[in-house]
Amino acid sequence: MSICPKNKSSKARRDSRRANWKMTAPALVKCSHCGELMMPHRVCKACGYYDKKSIVEVQ
């Protein structure tokens, strides 16, 4: 059994396979407490709140 490919893959086939590698911007929502942009379903880094409850003390 060989690891090497049997036939050469063309540039078009190779590049079309890599066409879905693009970066996406992270989804951001406003914090319900302070209004700062944050990632959804995570504690806000600015105020330490999640789901209108204080989770982490922030200086």
PDBQT receptor file of N, H, CA, C and O in Angstrom, charges set to zero:
ATOM      1  N   MET A   1       0.843  -1.177   0.000  1.00  0.00    +0.000 N 
ATOM      2  CA  MET A   1       0.000   0.000   0.000  1.00  0.00    +0.000 C 
ATOM      3  C   MET A   1       0.889   1.241   0.000  1.00  0.00    +0.000 C 
ATOM      4  O   MET A   1       1.840   1.336   0.776  1.00  0.00    +0.000 OA
ATOM      5  N   SER A   2       0.572   2.173  -0.864  1.00  0.00    +0.000 N 
ATOM      6  H   SER A   2      -0.200   2.096  -1.494  1.00  0.00    +0.000 HD
ATOM      7  CA  SER A   2       1.402   3.351  -1.044  1.00  0.00    +0.000 C 
ATOM      8  C   SER A   2       0.688   4.599  -0.542  1.00  0.00    +0.000 C 
ATOM      9  O   SER A   2      -0.531   4.721  -0.658  1.00  0.00    +0.000 OA
ATOM     10  N   ILE A   3       1.467   5.524   0.018  1.00  0.00    +0.000 N 
ATOM     11  H   ILE A   3       2.457   5.425   0.112  1.00  0.00    +0.000 HD
ATOM     12  CA  ILE A   3       0.914   6.794   0.476  1.00  0.00    +0.000 C 
ATOM     13  C   ILE A   3       0.848   7.792  -0.675  1.00  0.00    +0.000 C 
ATOM     14  O   ILE A   3       0.018   8.701  -0.658  1.00  0.00    +0.000 OA
ATOM     15  N   CYS A   4       1.702   7.633  -1.658  1.00  0.00    +0.000 N 
ATOM     16  H   CYS A   4       2.376   6.895  -1.671  1.00  0.00    +0.000 HD
ATOM     17  CA  CYS A   4       1.759   8.555  -2.784  1.00  0.00    +0.000 C 
ATOM     18  C   CYS A   4       0.498   8.455  -3.633  1.00  0.00    +0.000 C 
ATOM     19  O   CYS A   4      -0.044   7.364  -3.812  1.00  0.00    +0.000 OA
ATOM     20  N   PRO A   5       0.020   9.605  -4.167  1.00  0.00    +0.000 N 
ATOM     21  CA  PRO A   5      -1.160   9.559  -5.028  1.00  0.00    +0.000 C 
ATOM     22  C   PRO A   5      -0.856   8.864  -6.351  1.00  0.00    +0.000 C 
ATOM     23  O   PRO A   5       0.251   8.967  -6.881  1.00  0.00    +0.000 OA
ATOM     24  N   LYS A   6      -1.860   8.151  -6.877  1.00  0.00    +0.000 N 
ATOM     25  H   LYS A   6      -2.759   8.067  -6.446  1.00  0.00    +0.000 HD
ATOM     26  CA  LYS A   6      -1.691   7.451  -8.152  1.00  0.00    +0.000 C 
ATOM     27  C   LYS A   6      -1.525   8.436  -9.305  1.00  0.00    +0.000 C 
ATOM     28  O   LYS A   6      -0.662   8.261 -10.165  1.00  0.00    +0.000 OA
ATOM     29  N   ASN A   7      -2.375   9.489  -9.311  1.00  0.00    +0.000 N 
ATOM     30  H   ASN A   7      -3.076   9.630  -8.612  1.00  0.00    +0.000 HD
ATOM     31  CA  ASN A   7      -2.343  10.458 -10.400  1.00  0.00    +0.000 C 
ATOM     32  C   ASN A   7      -2.180  11.861  -9.828  1.00  0.00    +0.000 C 
ATOM     33  O   ASN A   7      -2.480  12.108  -8.660  1.00  0.00    +0.000 OA
ATOM     34  N   LYS A   8      -1.697  12.781 -10.674  1.00  0.00    +0.000 N 
ATOM     35  H   LYS A   8      -1.453  12.580 -11.623  1.00  0.00    +0.000 HD
ATOM     36  CA  LYS A   8      -1.518  14.165 -10.263  1.00  0.00    +0.000 C 
ATOM     37  C   LYS A   8      -2.877  14.845 -10.137  1.00  0.00    +0.000 C 
ATOM     38  O   LYS A   8      -3.747  14.677 -10.992  1.00  0.00    +0.000 OA
ATOM     39  N   SER A   9      -3.053  15.618  -9.057  1.00  0.00    +0.000 N 
ATOM     40  H   SER A   9      -2.346  15.754  -8.363  1.00  0.00    +0.000 HD
ATOM     41  CA  SER A   9      -4.255  16.437  -8.913  1.00  0.00    +0.000 C 
ATOM     42  C   SER A   9      -4.012  17.755  -9.623  1.00  0.00    +0.000 C 
ATOM     43  O   SER A   9      -2.967  18.378  -9.433  1.00  0.00    +0.000 OA
ATOM     44  N   SER A  10      -4.954  18.183 -10.434  1.00  0.00    +0.000 N 
ATOM     45  H   SER A  10      -5.802  17.676 -10.589  1.00  0.00    +0.000 HD
ATOM     46  CA  SER A  10      -4.786  19.430 -11.173  1.00  0.00    +0.000 C 
ATOM     47  C   SER A  10      -4.874  20.620 -10.216  1.00  0.00    +0.000 C 
ATOM     48  O   SER A  10      -5.382  20.509  -9.100  1.00  0.00    +0.000 OA
ATOM     49  N   LYS A  11      -4.362  21.763 -10.687  1.00  0.00    +0.000 N 
ATOM     50  H   LYS A  11      -3.950  21.853 -11.593  1.00  0.00    +0.000 HD
ATOM     51  CA  LYS A  11      -4.404  22.977  -9.873  1.00  0.00    +0.000 C 
ATOM     52  C   LYS A  11      -5.840  23.404  -9.605  1.00  0.00    +0.000 C 
ATOM     53  O   LYS A  11      -6.148  23.891  -8.518  1.00  0.00    +0.000 OA
ATOM     54  N   ALA A  12      -6.714  23.227 -10.577  1.00  0.00    +0.000 N 
ATOM     55  H   ALA A  12      -6.464  22.832 -11.461  1.00  0.00    +0.000 HD
ATOM     56  CA  ALA A  12      -8.119  23.609 -10.402  1.00  0.00    +0.000 C 
ATOM     57  C   ALA A  12      -8.783  22.751  -9.326  1.00  0.00    +0.000 C 
ATOM     58  O   ALA A  12      -9.540  23.274  -8.508  1.00  0.00    +0.000 OA
ATOM     59  N   ARG A  13      -8.518  21.469  -9.311  1.00  0.00    +0.000 N 
ATOM     60  H   ARG A  13      -7.903  21.045  -9.976  1.00  0.00    +0.000 HD
ATOM     61  CA  ARG A  13      -9.096  20.575  -8.302  1.00  0.00    +0.000 C 
ATOM     62  C   ARG A  13      -8.540  20.896  -6.911  1.00  0.00    +0.000 C 
ATOM     63  O   ARG A  13      -9.268  20.916  -5.918  1.00  0.00    +0.000 OA
ATOM     64  N   ARG A  14      -7.232  21.144  -6.871  1.00  0.00    +0.000 N 
ATOM     65  H   ARG A  14      -6.640  21.128  -7.677  1.00  0.00    +0.000 HD
ATOM     66  CA  ARG A  14      -6.591  21.497  -5.600  1.00  0.00    +0.000 C 
ATOM     67  C   ARG A  14      -7.139  22.808  -5.053  1.00  0.00    +0.000 C 
ATOM     68  O   ARG A  14      -7.482  22.900  -3.874  1.00  0.00    +0.000 OA
ATOM     69  N   ASP A  15      -7.223  23.834  -5.918  1.00  0.00    +0.000 N 
ATOM     70  H   ASP A  15      -6.944  23.760  -6.876  1.00  0.00    +0.000 HD
ATOM     71  CA  ASP A  15      -7.664  25.146  -5.468  1.00  0.00    +0.000 C 
ATOM     72  C   ASP A  15      -9.154  25.172  -5.135  1.00  0.00    +0.000 C 
ATOM     73  O   ASP A  15      -9.567  25.903  -4.235  1.00  0.00    +0.000 OA
ATOM     74  N   SER A  16      -9.964  24.388  -5.841  1.00  0.00    +0.000 N 
ATOM     75  H   SER A  16      -9.628  23.793  -6.572  1.00  0.00    +0.000 HD
ATOM     76  CA  SER A  16     -11.389  24.356  -5.515  1.00  0.00    +0.000 C 
ATOM     77  C   SER A  16     -11.626  23.641  -4.191  1.00  0.00    +0.000 C 
ATOM     78  O   SER A  16     -12.599  23.932  -3.496  1.00  0.00    +0.000 OA
ATOM     79  N   ARG A  17     -10.756  22.719  -3.841  1.00  0.00    +0.000 N 
ATOM     80  H   ARG A  17      -9.965  22.483  -4.406  1.00  0.00    +0.000 HD
ATOM     81  CA  ARG A  17     -10.861  22.056  -2.535  1.00  0.00    +0.000 C 
ATOM     82  C   ARG A  17     -10.524  23.045  -1.418  1.00  0.00    +0.000 C 
ATOM     83  O   ARG A  17     -11.098  22.973  -0.332  1.00  0.00    +0.000 OA
ATOM     84  N   ARG A  18      -9.598  23.964  -1.681  1.00  0.00    +0.000 N 
ATOM     85  H   ARG A  18      -9.131  24.023  -2.563  1.00  0.00    +0.000 HD
ATOM     86  CA  ARG A  18      -9.182  24.947  -0.684  1.00  0.00    +0.000 C 
ATOM     87  C   ARG A  18     -10.043  26.203  -0.681  1.00  0.00    +0.000 C 
ATOM     88  O   ARG A  18      -9.767  27.128   0.083  1.00  0.00    +0.000 OA
ATOM     89  N   ALA A  19     -11.073  26.259  -1.510  1.00  0.00    +0.000 N 
ATOM     90  H   ALA A  19     -11.297  25.508  -2.131  1.00  0.00    +0.000 HD
ATOM     91  CA  ALA A  19     -11.884  27.471  -1.640  1.00  0.00    +0.000 C 
ATOM     92  C   ALA A  19     -12.677  27.770  -0.378  1.00  0.00    +0.000 C 
ATOM     93  O   ALA A  19     -13.090  28.914  -0.185  1.00  0.00    +0.000 OA
ATOM     94  N   ASN A  20     -12.906  26.788   0.493  1.00  0.00    +0.000 N 
ATOM     95  H   ASN A  20     -12.571  25.859   0.337  1.00  0.00    +0.000 HD
ATOM     96  CA  ASN A  20     -13.716  26.989   1.693  1.00  0.00    +0.000 C 
ATOM     97  C   ASN A  20     -12.883  27.259   2.932  1.00  0.00    +0.000 C 
ATOM     98  O   ASN A  20     -13.402  27.162   4.044  1.00  0.00    +0.000 OA
ATOM     99  N   TRP A  21     -11.601  27.598   2.779  1.00  0.00    +0.000 N 
ATOM    100  H   TRP A  21     -11.180  27.678   1.876  1.00  0.00    +0.000 HD
ATOM    101  CA  TRP A  21     -10.724  27.842   3.910  1.00  0.00    +0.000 C 
ATOM    102  C   TRP A  21     -10.786  29.272   4.426  1.00  0.00    +0.000 C 
ATOM    103  O   TRP A  21      -9.997  29.640   5.297  1.00  0.00    +0.000 OA
ATOM    104  N   LYS A  22     -11.701  30.085   3.913  1.00  0.00    +0.000 N 
ATOM    105  H   LYS A  22     -12.341  29.786   3.206  1.00  0.00    +0.000 HD
ATOM    106  CA  LYS A  22     -11.682  31.504   4.225  1.00  0.00    +0.000 C 
ATOM    107  C   LYS A  22     -12.007  31.763   5.697  1.00  0.00    +0.000 C 
ATOM    108  O   LYS A  22     -12.707  30.986   6.347  1.00  0.00    +0.000 OA
ATOM    109  N   MET A  23     -11.483  32.865   6.193  1.00  0.00    +0.000 N 
ATOM    110  H   MET A  23     -10.915  33.496   5.664  1.00  0.00    +0.000 HD
ATOM    111  CA  MET A  23     -11.719  33.275   7.576  1.00  0.00    +0.000 C 
ATOM    112  C   MET A  23     -13.094  33.922   7.675  1.00  0.00    +0.000 C 
ATOM    113  O   MET A  23     -13.580  34.526   6.719  1.00  0.00    +0.000 OA
ATOM    114  N   THR A  24     -13.716  33.786   8.847  1.00  0.00    +0.000 N 
ATOM    115  H   THR A  24     -13.321  33.296   9.624  1.00  0.00    +0.000 HD
ATOM    116  CA  THR A  24     -14.983  34.454   9.091  1.00  0.00    +0.000 C 
ATOM    117  C   THR A  24     -14.827  35.357  10.311  1.00  0.00    +0.000 C 
ATOM    118  O   THR A  24     -14.089  35.037  11.242  1.00  0.00    +0.000 OA
ATOM    119  N   ALA A  25     -15.517  36.470  10.296  1.00  0.00    +0.000 N 
ATOM    120  H   ALA A  25     -16.117  36.731   9.539  1.00  0.00    +0.000 HD
ATOM    121  CA  ALA A  25     -15.470  37.394  11.428  1.00  0.00    +0.000 C 
ATOM    122  C   ALA A  25     -16.230  36.778  12.596  1.00  0.00    +0.000 C 
ATOM    123  O   ALA A  25     -17.251  36.124  12.383  1.00  0.00    +0.000 OA
ATOM    124  N   PRO A  26     -15.750  36.973  13.837  1.00  0.00    +0.000 N 
ATOM    125  CA  PRO A  26     -16.460  36.398  14.974  1.00  0.00    +0.000 C 
ATOM    126  C   PRO A  26     -17.806  37.075  15.177  1.00  0.00    +0.000 C 
ATOM    127  O   PRO A  26     -17.946  38.278  14.955  1.00  0.00    +0.000 OA
ATOM    128  N   ALA A  27     -18.800  36.290  15.604  1.00  0.00    +0.000 N 
ATOM    129  H   ALA A  27     -18.686  35.313  15.784  1.00  0.00    +0.000 HD
ATOM    130  CA  ALA A  27     -20.119  36.839  15.885  1.00  0.00    +0.000 C 
ATOM    131  C   ALA A  27     -20.053  37.622  17.188  1.00  0.00    +0.000 C 
ATOM    132  O   ALA A  27     -19.561  37.114  18.196  1.00  0.00    +0.000 OA
ATOM    133  N   LEU A  28     -20.547  38.859  17.169  1.00  0.00    +0.000 N 
ATOM    134  H   LEU A  28     -20.947  39.271  16.350  1.00  0.00    +0.000 HD
ATOM    135  CA  LEU A  28     -20.514  39.701  18.352  1.00  0.00    +0.000 C 
ATOM    136  C   LEU A  28     -21.924  40.184  18.677  1.00  0.00    +0.000 C 
ATOM    137  O   LEU A  28     -22.703  40.502  17.779  1.00  0.00    +0.000 OA
ATOM    138  N   VAL A  29     -22.243  40.235  19.964  1.00  0.00    +0.000 N 
ATOM    139  H   VAL A  29     -21.610  39.977  20.693  1.00  0.00    +0.000 HD
ATOM    140  CA  VAL A  29     -23.526  40.750  20.431  1.00  0.00    +0.000 C 
ATOM    141  C   VAL A  29     -23.253  41.794  21.511  1.00  0.00    +0.000 C 
ATOM    142  O   VAL A  29     -22.158  41.844  22.070  1.00  0.00    +0.000 OA
ATOM    143  N   LYS A  30     -24.247  42.623  21.801  1.00  0.00    +0.000 N 
ATOM    144  H   LYS A  30     -25.137  42.583  21.347  1.00  0.00    +0.000 HD
ATOM    145  CA  LYS A  30     -24.094  43.633  22.850  1.00  0.00    +0.000 C 
ATOM    146  C   LYS A  30     -24.372  42.997  24.204  1.00  0.00    +0.000 C 
ATOM    147  O   LYS A  30     -25.301  42.202  24.348  1.00  0.00    +0.000 OA
ATOM    148  N   CYS A  31     -23.567  43.349  25.188  1.00  0.00    +0.000 N 
ATOM    149  H   CYS A  31     -22.812  43.995  25.071  1.00  0.00    +0.000 HD
ATOM    150  CA  CYS A  31     -23.771  42.879  26.562  1.00  0.00    +0.000 C 
ATOM    151  C   CYS A  31     -25.077  43.473  27.081  1.00  0.00    +0.000 C 
ATOM    152  O   CYS A  31     -25.347  44.657  26.880  1.00  0.00    +0.000 OA
ATOM    153  N   SER A  32     -25.884  42.654  27.746  1.00  0.00    +0.000 N 
ATOM    154  H   SER A  32     -25.664  41.692  27.910  1.00  0.00    +0.000 HD
ATOM    155  CA  SER A  32     -27.168  43.126  28.257  1.00  0.00    +0.000 C 
ATOM    156  C   SER A  32     -26.998  44.070  29.445  1.00  0.00    +0.000 C 
ATOM    157  O   SER A  32     -27.935  44.783  29.804  1.00  0.00    +0.000 OA
ATOM    158  N   HIS A  33     -25.814  44.082  30.056  1.00  0.00    +0.000 N 
ATOM    159  H   HIS A  33     -25.054  43.502  29.764  1.00  0.00    +0.000 HD
ATOM    160  CA  HIS A  33     -25.586  44.927  31.233  1.00  0.00    +0.000 C 
ATOM    161  C   HIS A  33     -24.899  46.237  30.880  1.00  0.00    +0.000 C 
ATOM    162  O   HIS A  33     -25.374  47.309  31.255  1.00  0.00    +0.000 OA
ATOM    163  N   CYS A  34     -23.771  46.158  30.151  1.00  0.00    +0.000 N 
ATOM    164  H   CYS A  34     -23.385  45.287  29.846  1.00  0.00    +0.000 HD
ATOM    165  CA  CYS A  34     -22.991  47.376  29.879  1.00  0.00    +0.000 C 
ATOM    166  C   CYS A  34     -23.053  47.825  28.418  1.00  0.00    +0.000 C 
ATOM    167  O   CYS A  34     -22.659  48.951  28.114  1.00  0.00    +0.000 OA
ATOM    168  N   GLY A  35     -23.535  46.981  27.509  1.00  0.00    +0.000 N 
ATOM    169  H   GLY A  35     -23.855  46.066  27.756  1.00  0.00    +0.000 HD
ATOM    170  CA  GLY A  35     -23.640  47.365  26.105  1.00  0.00    +0.000 C 
ATOM    171  C   GLY A  35     -22.370  47.166  25.305  1.00  0.00    +0.000 C 
ATOM    172  O   GLY A  35     -22.336  47.487  24.117  1.00  0.00    +0.000 OA
ATOM    173  N   GLU A  36     -21.323  46.641  25.929  1.00  0.00    +0.000 N 
ATOM    174  H   GLU A  36     -21.351  46.380  26.894  1.00  0.00    +0.000 HD
ATOM    175  CA  GLU A  36     -20.055  46.373  25.240  1.00  0.00    +0.000 C 
ATOM    176  C   GLU A  36     -20.229  45.179  24.299  1.00  0.00    +0.000 C 
ATOM    177  O   GLU A  36     -21.002  44.267  24.592  1.00  0.00    +0.000 OA
ATOM    178  N   LEU A  37     -19.511  45.180  23.167  1.00  0.00    +0.000 N 
ATOM    179  H   LEU A  37     -18.883  45.920  22.929  1.00  0.00    +0.000 HD
ATOM    180  CA  LEU A  37     -19.561  44.041  22.257  1.00  0.00    +0.000 C 
ATOM    181  C   LEU A  37     -18.829  42.859  22.869  1.00  0.00    +0.000 C 
ATOM    182  O   LEU A  37     -17.737  43.011  23.417  1.00  0.00    +0.000 OA
ATOM    183  N   MET A  38     -19.442  41.665  22.772  1.00  0.00    +0.000 N 
ATOM    184  H   MET A  38     -20.329  41.541  22.327  1.00  0.00    +0.000 HD
ATOM    185  CA  MET A  38     -18.851  40.456  23.339  1.00  0.00    +0.000 C 
ATOM    186  C   MET A  38     -19.282  39.257  22.507  1.00  0.00    +0.000 C 
ATOM    187  O   MET A  38     -20.227  39.353  21.724  1.00  0.00    +0.000 OA
ATOM    188  N   MET A  39     -18.603  38.141  22.668  1.00  0.00    +0.000 N 
ATOM    189  H   MET A  39     -17.835  38.064  23.304  1.00  0.00    +0.000 HD
ATOM    190  CA  MET A  39     -18.991  36.919  21.973  1.00  0.00    +0.000 C 
ATOM    191  C   MET A  39     -20.198  36.321  22.688  1.00  0.00    +0.000 C 
ATOM    192  O   MET A  39     -20.259  36.363  23.917  1.00  0.00    +0.000 OA
ATOM    193  N   PRO A  40     -21.167  35.759  21.942  1.00  0.00    +0.000 N 
ATOM    194  CA  PRO A  40     -22.370  35.237  22.586  1.00  0.00    +0.000 C 
ATOM    195  C   PRO A  40     -22.075  34.030  23.471  1.00  0.00    +0.000 C 
ATOM    196  O   PRO A  40     -21.143  33.268  23.214  1.00  0.00    +0.000 OA
ATOM    197  N   HIS A  41     -22.878  33.868  24.512  1.00  0.00    +0.000 N 
ATOM    198  H   HIS A  41     -23.636  34.487  24.722  1.00  0.00    +0.000 HD
ATOM    199  CA  HIS A  41     -22.801  32.742  25.455  1.00  0.00    +0.000 C 
ATOM    200  C   HIS A  41     -21.473  32.712  26.209  1.00  0.00    +0.000 C 
ATOM    201  O   HIS A  41     -20.957  31.641  26.526  1.00  0.00    +0.000 OA
ATOM    202  N   ARG A  42     -20.919  33.905  26.495  1.00  0.00    +0.000 N 
ATOM    203  H   ARG A  42     -21.339  34.775  26.237  1.00  0.00    +0.000 HD
ATOM    204  CA  ARG A  42     -19.691  34.001  27.273  1.00  0.00    +0.000 C 
ATOM    205  C   ARG A  42     -19.820  35.158  28.251  1.00  0.00    +0.000 C 
ATOM    206  O   ARG A  42     -20.631  36.063  28.054  1.00  0.00    +0.000 OA
ATOM    207  N   VAL A  43     -19.019  35.123  29.302  1.00  0.00    +0.000 N 
ATOM    208  H   VAL A  43     -18.360  34.388  29.462  1.00  0.00    +0.000 HD
ATOM    209  CA  VAL A  43     -19.015  36.209  30.274  1.00  0.00    +0.000 C 
ATOM    210  C   VAL A  43     -18.406  37.447  29.623  1.00  0.00    +0.000 C 
ATOM    211  O   VAL A  43     -17.404  37.358  28.913  1.00  0.00    +0.000 OA
ATOM    212  N   CYS A  44     -19.017  38.593  29.870  1.00  0.00    +0.000 N 
ATOM    213  H   CYS A  44     -19.831  38.665  30.446  1.00  0.00    +0.000 HD
ATOM    214  CA  CYS A  44     -18.520  39.856  29.312  1.00  0.00    +0.000 C 
ATOM    215  C   CYS A  44     -17.194  40.195  29.969  1.00  0.00    +0.000 C 
ATOM    216  O   CYS A  44     -17.083  40.168  31.195  1.00  0.00    +0.000 OA
ATOM    217  N   LYS A  45     -16.182  40.514  29.161  1.00  0.00    +0.000 N 
ATOM    218  H   LYS A  45     -16.272  40.536  28.166  1.00  0.00    +0.000 HD
ATOM    219  CA  LYS A  45     -14.864  40.854  29.697  1.00  0.00    +0.000 C 
ATOM    220  C   LYS A  45     -14.849  42.252  30.304  1.00  0.00    +0.000 C 
ATOM    221  O   LYS A  45     -14.001  42.550  31.145  1.00  0.00    +0.000 OA
ATOM    222  N   ALA A  46     -15.770  43.108  29.890  1.00  0.00    +0.000 N 
ATOM    223  H   ALA A  46     -16.459  42.866  29.207  1.00  0.00    +0.000 HD
ATOM    224  CA  ALA A  46     -15.773  44.479  30.382  1.00  0.00    +0.000 C 
ATOM    225  C   ALA A  46     -16.392  44.586  31.774  1.00  0.00    +0.000 C 
ATOM    226  O   ALA A  46     -15.859  45.285  32.635  1.00  0.00    +0.000 OA
ATOM    227  N   CYS A  47     -17.523  43.891  32.005  1.00  0.00    +0.000 N 
ATOM    228  H   CYS A  47     -17.957  43.323  31.305  1.00  0.00    +0.000 HD
ATOM    229  CA  CYS A  47     -18.215  44.056  33.285  1.00  0.00    +0.000 C 
ATOM    230  C   CYS A  47     -18.331  42.766  34.096  1.00  0.00    +0.000 C 
ATOM    231  O   CYS A  47     -18.655  42.825  35.282  1.00  0.00    +0.000 OA
ATOM    232  N   GLY A  48     -18.077  41.603  33.492  1.00  0.00    +0.000 N 
ATOM    233  H   GLY A  48     -17.814  41.556  32.528  1.00  0.00    +0.000 HD
ATOM    234  CA  GLY A  48     -18.126  40.340  34.225  1.00  0.00    +0.000 C 
ATOM    235  C   GLY A  48     -19.516  39.764  34.380  1.00  0.00    +0.000 C 
ATOM    236  O   GLY A  48     -19.720  38.871  35.202  1.00  0.00    +0.000 OA
ATOM    237  N   TYR A  49     -20.480  40.252  33.610  1.00  0.00    +0.000 N 
ATOM    238  H   TYR A  49     -20.314  40.977  32.942  1.00  0.00    +0.000 HD
ATOM    239  CA  TYR A  49     -21.849  39.759  33.713  1.00  0.00    +0.000 C 
ATOM    240  C   TYR A  49     -22.137  38.721  32.637  1.00  0.00    +0.000 C 
ATOM    241  O   TYR A  49     -21.559  38.760  31.551  1.00  0.00    +0.000 OA
ATOM    242  N   TYR A  50     -23.040  37.788  32.952  1.00  0.00    +0.000 N 
ATOM    243  H   TYR A  50     -23.510  37.756  33.835  1.00  0.00    +0.000 HD
ATOM    244  CA  TYR A  50     -23.565  36.839  31.979  1.00  0.00    +0.000 C 
ATOM    245  C   TYR A  50     -25.013  36.577  32.339  1.00  0.00    +0.000 C 
ATOM    246  O   TYR A  50     -25.313  36.254  33.488  1.00  0.00    +0.000 OA
ATOM    247  N   ASP A  51     -25.910  36.710  31.386  1.00  0.00    +0.000 N 
ATOM    248  H   ASP A  51     -25.666  36.972  30.452  1.00  0.00    +0.000 HD
ATOM    249  CA  ASP A  51     -27.331  36.475  31.578  1.00  0.00    +0.000 C 
ATOM    250  C   ASP A  51     -27.877  37.341  32.727  1.00  0.00    +0.000 C 
ATOM    251  O   ASP A  51     -28.630  36.865  33.577  1.00  0.00    +0.000 OA
ATOM    252  N   LYS A  52     -27.480  38.616  32.729  1.00  0.00    +0.000 N 
ATOM    253  H   LYS A  52     -26.869  39.002  32.039  1.00  0.00    +0.000 HD
ATOM    254  CA  LYS A  52     -27.909  39.616  33.714  1.00  0.00    +0.000 C 
ATOM    255  C   LYS A  52     -27.527  39.257  35.143  1.00  0.00    +0.000 C 
ATOM    256  O   LYS A  52     -28.159  39.728  36.089  1.00  0.00    +0.000 OA
ATOM    257  N   LYS A  53     -26.494  38.425  35.313  1.00  0.00    +0.000 N 
ATOM    258  H   LYS A  53     -25.981  38.042  34.545  1.00  0.00    +0.000 HD
ATOM    259  CA  LYS A  53     -26.001  38.063  36.646  1.00  0.00    +0.000 C 
ATOM    260  C   LYS A  53     -24.509  38.341  36.701  1.00  0.00    +0.000 C 
ATOM    261  O   LYS A  53     -23.797  38.120  35.722  1.00  0.00    +0.000 OA
ATOM    262  N   SER A  54     -24.030  38.830  37.851  1.00  0.00    +0.000 N 
ATOM    263  H   SER A  54     -24.609  39.009  38.647  1.00  0.00    +0.000 HD
ATOM    264  CA  SER A  54     -22.600  39.072  38.028  1.00  0.00    +0.000 C 
ATOM    265  C   SER A  54     -21.904  37.740  38.281  1.00  0.00    +0.000 C 
ATOM    266  O   SER A  54     -22.196  37.048  39.256  1.00  0.00    +0.000 OA
ATOM    267  N   ILE A  55     -20.974  37.391  37.386  1.00  0.00    +0.000 N 
ATOM    268  H   ILE A  55     -20.737  37.954  36.594  1.00  0.00    +0.000 HD
ATOM    269  CA  ILE A  55     -20.259  36.116  37.469  1.00  0.00    +0.000 C 
ATOM    270  C   ILE A  55     -18.826  36.335  37.960  1.00  0.00    +0.000 C 
ATOM    271  O   ILE A  55     -18.341  35.600  38.821  1.00  0.00    +0.000 OA
ATOM    272  N   VAL A  56     -18.160  37.338  37.414  1.00  0.00    +0.000 N 
ATOM    273  H   VAL A  56     -18.554  37.934  36.715  1.00  0.00    +0.000 HD
ATOM    274  CA  VAL A  56     -16.752  37.588  37.712  1.00  0.00    +0.000 C 
ATOM    275  C   VAL A  56     -16.611  39.032  38.170  1.00  0.00    +0.000 C 
ATOM    276  O   VAL A  56     -17.219  39.934  37.595  1.00  0.00    +0.000 OA
ATOM    277  N   GLU A  57     -15.808  39.247  39.205  1.00  0.00    +0.000 N 
ATOM    278  H   GLU A  57     -15.313  38.514  39.672  1.00  0.00    +0.000 HD
ATOM    279  CA  GLU A  57     -15.505  40.601  39.640  1.00  0.00    +0.000 C 
ATOM    280  C   GLU A  57     -14.423  41.192  38.726  1.00  0.00    +0.000 C 
ATOM    281  O   GLU A  57     -13.365  40.592  38.536  1.00  0.00    +0.000 OA
ATOM    282  N   VAL A  58     -14.699  42.371  38.168  1.00  0.00    +0.000 N 
ATOM    283  H   VAL A  58     -15.558  42.859  38.323  1.00  0.00    +0.000 HD
ATOM    284  CA  VAL A  58     -13.753  43.035  37.266  1.00  0.00    +0.000 C 
ATOM    285  C   VAL A  58     -13.286  44.309  37.943  1.00  0.00    +0.000 C 
ATOM    286  O   VAL A  58     -14.087  45.068  38.488  1.00  0.00    +0.000 OA
ATOM    287  N   GLN A  59     -11.964  44.539  37.902  1.00  0.00    +0.000 N 
ATOM    288  H   GLN A  59     -11.313  43.922  37.459  1.00  0.00    +0.000 HD
ATOM    289  CA  GLN A  59     -11.416  45.763  38.503  1.00  0.00    +0.000 C 
ATOM    290  C   GLN A  59     -11.648  46.942  37.585  1.00  0.00    +0.000 C 
ATOM    291  O   GLN A  59     -11.260  48.064  37.910  1.00  0.00    +0.000 OA
TER     292      GLN A  59
